[in-house]
């Protein structure tokens, strides 16, 4: 959370322990670092639910500023990035035949199976079980050659 310091020229962001001078270049560089840190965190915690408004506030930015900078750096919206990370993780887990699709959906952060199927089908153009079968056929063909 951004708070004003005693000097009107400075602002302090406590969780980063940084003093920001109010120059456009420095602020932009700082925001870029904050977004990069958040993207790194998201890679590890994509399965956690956090409202967009809460994320922006936690990082000391307005919602508009956060979404603009996020899209610029990530090349997609936060929702699209989270979906991409979740589906990539689901694909890795689907390569393990003993894992249930329901368990994989919940482990990837989906609250219900229909949301998982819808997102998976949109991304991979097939359902999770069809993707798993395709993986099995591909590995089977690779082992016979």
N, C-alpha and C positions, 0 to 999 in steps of 0.2 A: 504494500500500500504506500503510495507516494504521500509524503507530508512535507510541509514547508519548514525550512530551517529559519534561524533568526535573520539571516541575510536574504534580501529579496532576490538575489542573483542565484542562490543555490537551492537545491531540493535534495532531500535524502531519501533513499530507498533502503530501509533497514535490512530486509532479508538479503540484499546483495552487499550491504555495508559500503555503499558507494555514494559519493557526493557528485551530483551532476551540475555542471555549469550550464547556464541557459544559453548555449550556443546551438544553433540548428544542427551543425555537423556532428557535434559531440552527442547531442540527444539522439540523432538518427543512429549513430554507431552503437550507442547504449541499447536502444530499442532492438536493433538487429541482434545484439548479444543475448538479450532477454528472450527473444523469439527462438534463437538457436538453442538456448538452454532448455526452453520449453519443448522444442521438437525432440531433443535428446531424451527428456523425461517421458514424453509421449511414446517414444519407441519402446520403453520399458513398462509403461503403465497404461497402454491403450485400452485395457479391459475395464478401467475404472470409469465410473460415471461422474462427470462434473459439468454443470451448466456452463454454457459459453459466457454468460454474464459474470459468473463467479470466477472463471479463469481470468478474464480480462481484469477484474477488480483485484484479484490476487497478485497479478503482475503489474499493477499500478497503472493501468491504461483504461481509456474509455473503450466501450465495446467496438465502436467504429474504428478506432486507431488499431486495436488488437486485430480485428478481422482483416483490415487493409494490409497491415504489415505481415500477418500470418500468410495470407494469400500470395503476397509478393515473394516471400521467402520459400514457402512450401510448394508454390505453383498450383495450389488447389485450396479449397476451403478446409476448415478444421474438420468438419463432418466427413468430407471426402477422404482426408488423410487418415482419420481414425478408422474409417471403413476399410481403406486400403491395408492398414496395419493388421486389423482384425482378420480380414480374409486371407492375407499372406500367412498369418499364424495358423489359421484353420487349415490351410493347404498343407502345411508342415505336419500338423496333427493327423490329418486324414491319411497320411502315408503309413500310419500305425493302425493295422487292421483291427486290433482288439479295442480300440477307442470307440465309444459310442458317439454318434452324431449329436445327440442331445448334450452329452457331456462337453463335447468340443464347442458347441454353440455357447454354453454358459461360461466355459473357460475363456472364450474370446471376448466376453463382455456383453453378449446379447441377452436381454432379459426374457425373450421368448423365442421359440423355435421358428415361428413364421417370419419374424424379422431377420433371423439368420438366413433362412432359405431364400428370402426375397433378395437380400444383399448379395448372397453367394451367387445366385442365379444371374443377377444383373452383372456381376463382375466376371464370372467364369463361363457364362452362357450354358450352364448345366447345373443340376442340383448336386449337393455334396456327395451323395452316394454314387451318382454317375461319375463325378470327378474321381472318387476313390476307385471305382471300377476301371476307369481309364488309366489311373496310376498303376494298378495291378497288371493290366494288359501291357503297358509300356515296359514295366520292369520284367515281366515274364518274357517278352520278346527280346529284350536286351540280354537276358541270361541264356537264352537258347542260341544266340548268335555267337 
